[in-house]
Amino acid sequence: MKIKQPQYNPTLKSAFIFITLLIIVCLCLYPLPVREKLINPFVRVICEQASYLINLFGTDVFSRDTIIIGSGFSVDVKDGCNAVYEISLFICAVLAYPSRLKYKLLGIACGSLIIYLFNLIRIVVLYMTGKYYNNIFKMVHDHVSQSLFIFLVVVLWLLWASGAKKSTITD
């Protein structure tokens, strides 16, 4: 009687690595000191940049800590709206996928920048929506922008992974 050896499944291995990395990243980002020393300064920069862009549109605002404040409306950029977890999700997906380190680093740099810029535009659009169309702000924030954000991260990873696969095949 022959015992059949289990077959190596690279998809399961990548999924396991992805889940493991995601758990580690979430555990590392959760403690209060990490949020105070790393995440909050990051969010303050986003708020300053968003305020600058909003002012370019002729709407007078300023940022204080993680809040963008203007006449009649303000928005607080909290966890889940600062792109930290979305960038982390993308990075974990890239690191878990089998490809060359050079291609991973390029993907992480480009993908993180695109996600960051998308979030910056998203914050500006959400502020303007809240100021001028407050009745639809919650729907745009909770459903439209979150769905677009998830879609962007998935599409970026799929584009990167298809390029990584081609790169690995041609190398």
C-alpha positions in Angstrom: 0.0 0.0 0.0 1.4 3.3 -1.1 1.0 6.4 1.1 0.2 9.5 -0.9 2.3 12.5 0.0 0.4 15.8 0.4 1.1 18.1 -2.5 2.7 21.4 -2.0 0.1 24.2 -2.5 1.7 27.6 -3.0 -1.6 29.4 -2.8 -2.3 28.0 0.7 1.3 29.0 1.7 0.8 32.5 0.4 -2.6 32.8 2.2 -1.1 31.6 5.4 1.8 34.1 5.2 -0.7 36.9 4.3 -2.9 36.1 7.3 0.1 35.8 9.6 1.6 39.0 8.5 -1.7 40.8 8.8 -2.2 39.6 12.4 1.3 40.7 13.3 0.9 44.1 11.7 -2.5 44.7 13.4 -1.1 43.7 16.7 1.9 46.0 16.2 -0.3 49.0 15.1 -2.9 48.6 17.9 -0.9 49.7 21.1 -1.5 53.2 22.2 2.2 54.2 22.1 2.5 53.1 18.5 -0.6 55.2 17.6 0.7 58.2 19.5 4.3 58.1 18.1 3.7 56.8 14.6 0.1 56.9 13.4 -1.0 60.2 14.9 1.9 62.2 13.3 1.2 60.5 10.0 -2.5 61.5 10.2 -1.5 65.1 11.2 0.5 65.3 8.0 -2.4 64.0 5.9 -4.7 66.6 7.6 -2.3 69.4 6.8 -2.0 68.3 3.2 -5.8 67.9 2.8 -6.3 71.3 4.4 -3.9 72.8 1.9 -5.7 71.2 -1.0 -9.1 72.3 0.3 -7.9 75.8 0.6 -6.8 75.7 -3.1 -10.5 75.2 -3.9 -11.4 78.5 -2.1 -12.7 76.9 1.1 -11.0 78.3 4.1 -9.9 75.5 6.5 -7.1 74.7 8.8 -6.0 71.5 10.6 -5.6 71.0 14.2 -4.2 67.6 15.2 -6.3 65.1 13.3 -9.2 67.5 12.6 -9.8 69.6 9.5 -11.8 72.6 10.6 -13.7 75.1 8.5 -16.7 77.4 8.7 -19.8 75.3 9.4 -18.1 71.8 9.1 -15.2 69.9 10.4 -14.0 66.3 10.0 -11.8 64.2 12.3 -9.6 61.7 10.4 -9.7 58.6 12.7 -8.4 55.1 12.5 -9.8 53.4 9.4 -9.8 56.7 7.5 -6.1 57.4 7.6 -5.0 54.7 5.0 -2.7 53.1 7.5 -4.6 49.8 7.6 -5.2 49.8 3.8 -1.5 50.4 3.1 -0.7 47.6 5.6 -3.1 45.3 4.0 -1.5 45.9 0.6 2.0 45.5 2.0 1.1 42.2 3.6 -0.5 40.9 0.3 2.7 41.9 -1.6 5.0 40.3 0.9 3.0 37.1 1.0 3.0 36.6 -2.8 6.0 34.7 -4.2 8.2 37.1 -6.2 11.6 38.7 -6.2 12.5 41.1 -3.4 13.2 43.9 -5.9 9.8 43.6 -7.4 8.1 43.4 -4.0 9.9 46.6 -2.8 8.9 48.4 -6.0 5.3 47.3 -5.6 5.2 48.3 -2.0 6.6 51.8 -2.7 4.4 52.5 -5.7 1.2 50.9 -4.3 1.6 52.7 -0.9 2.0 56.0 -2.6 -1.0 55.5 -4.8 -3.1 54.4 -1.8 -1.9 57.4 0.2 -2.7 59.8 -2.6 -6.1 58.2 -3.1 -6.8 58.7 0.6 -5.7 62.3 0.5 -8.1 63.0 -2.4 -10.8 61.0 -0.6 -10.4 63.2 2.5 -10.7 66.3 0.4 -13.8 65.0 -1.4 -15.4 63.9 1.9 -14.8 67.3 3.5 -16.3 69.1 0.5 -19.2 66.7 0.5 -19.8 67.3 4.2 -19.6 71.0 3.8 -21.7 71.5 0.7 -23.9 68.3 0.7 -24.1 67.3 4.3 -27.2 65.2 3.8 -25.3 62.6 1.8 -22.0 62.8 3.7 -22.6 59.7 5.8 -23.6 57.6 2.8 -20.6 58.8 0.8 -18.2 58.2 3.7 -19.6 54.8 4.9 -20.4 53.2 1.6 -19.0 54.9 -1.5 -15.5 55.9 -0.4 -15.0 52.7 1.7 -16.0 50.6 -1.3 -13.8 52.5 -3.6 -10.9 52.2 -1.2 -11.2 48.4 -0.9 -11.6 48.2 -4.7 -8.4 50.2 -5.2 -6.4 48.0 -2.8 -7.6 44.8 -4.5 -7.0 46.2 -8.0 -3.5 47.5 -7.2 -2.6 44.1 -5.7 -4.0 42.2 -8.7 -2.1 44.5 -11.1 1.1 44.1 -9.1 0.7 40.3 -8.8 0.1 39.9 -12.5 3.3 41.8 -13.2 5.2 39.9 -10.5 4.1 36.6 -12.1 5.3 37.8 -15.5 8.6 39.1 -13.9 9.2 35.7 -12.2 8.5 33.8 -15.5 10.8 35.9 -17.6 13.7 36.0 -15.1 
